[in-house]
Amino acid sequence: MVDELVAHVREAFGWDEDVVVSAGPRGALGQIWRLDVGPERYALKEGFAEPPSEAVIEAELAFARRAAEVGVRLPESHPDRNGRHLLAAPDGKWLRLYDWVDVRPVELTALATPGELGTLLARLHRCAPAAAVEPGGGPPDPWYDHIPAAHEWAAASASGAVWAARLTDRLTTVTDLCAAVAPADPAGLILCHRDLHPQNVLADPAGALVVLDWDNLGPAAPGRELAWALFAWFGDGPAADLDAMRRVYEAYLDEGGPGRITAPADFTMYLASRLNFLLAQTNIALDPHAEQRHRDWAEREIDEALTILPTPRQLTAVLELTRAR
């Protein structure tokens, strides 16, 4: 299959040089392949889910240009010889080509990391255009502001899977968390990355942050994406790093970021996306027609998702520190 993929990409981009392929990182929605083409190096993304629309790609390219102008590092997207940034793969999946950037995970314990993350978020939000609808039209994606209904968990809870009892128990603790979940005011929405977790913000050899994987961008309230990032980076498990969260928030405000975290509803994006992701992974894990590699991946994601769901006490503590500023 890799040979067929290489032949397809060589034809699409008109490459005459030898292409050396090696596997890069894999995420829930895609596999990255490193391509060495003569002296050039590229990252080929093979997507597993629905491909981004042309409107999303157009919005991404425009947003990426604005972000680069304010000092945000990100890999450049490359069109094929027909000007297409999105290609169909031989097996029905989809492909995108980017510059390869040598990156490594950010050291969360490094003293400077919270400040660098807050500055990055502020720059992204300051350069973002207003966006009350999804790229191409349509209301904001409910993935980020609606939680699954109780009946949607029934099959997973009754499945008998090794994680089913743990899931059922954990769901009983999130009812109070989700009471304030609600759509944001459309007038306050801007175009956001919407997936700035630590696997998508990595460090280059010099330590500068590099933002990857822009496929989920769309409208969001900046304060809600900021709250999402606080928990995605420093809120995993029962021992949230409140000091690191405070430093992210302070750096964000000092850099002129427009978002604020002032009320329980500001955690809507984090709670809704976490629960929707968890539900999606249970569906994949229980789907007998899914590829085994995807089912195995989903099992690992379920375990992590159940571990990092926040508690009411954590949300209250974060509100106290953001209100104090």
Secondary structure as UniProt FT lines:
FT   HELIX           2..13
FT   STRAND          19..26
FT   STRAND          30..37
FT   TURN            38..39
FT   STRAND          40..47
FT   HELIX           54..69
FT   TURN            70..71
FT   STRAND          77..78
FT   TURN            81..82
FT   STRAND          87..88
FT   TURN            90..91
FT   STRAND          94..99
FT   TURN            108..109
FT   TURN            111..112
FT   HELIX           113..127
FT   TURN            135..136
FT   HELIX           142..144
FT   HELIX           150..153
FT   HELIX           154..157
FT   TURN            162..163
FT   HELIX           164..171
FT   TURN            172..173
FT   TURN            175..176
FT   HELIX           177..180
FT   HELIX           186..188
FT   STRAND          190..192
FT   TURN            198..200
FT   STRAND          201..203
FT   TURN            205..206
FT   STRAND          209..211
FT   TURN            215..216
FT   STRAND          218..220
FT   HELIX           222..234
FT   HELIX           242..254
FT   TURN            255..256
FT   HELIX           264..267
FT   HELIX           268..285
FT   TURN            288..289
FT   HELIX           292..308
FT   HELIX           312..324
//
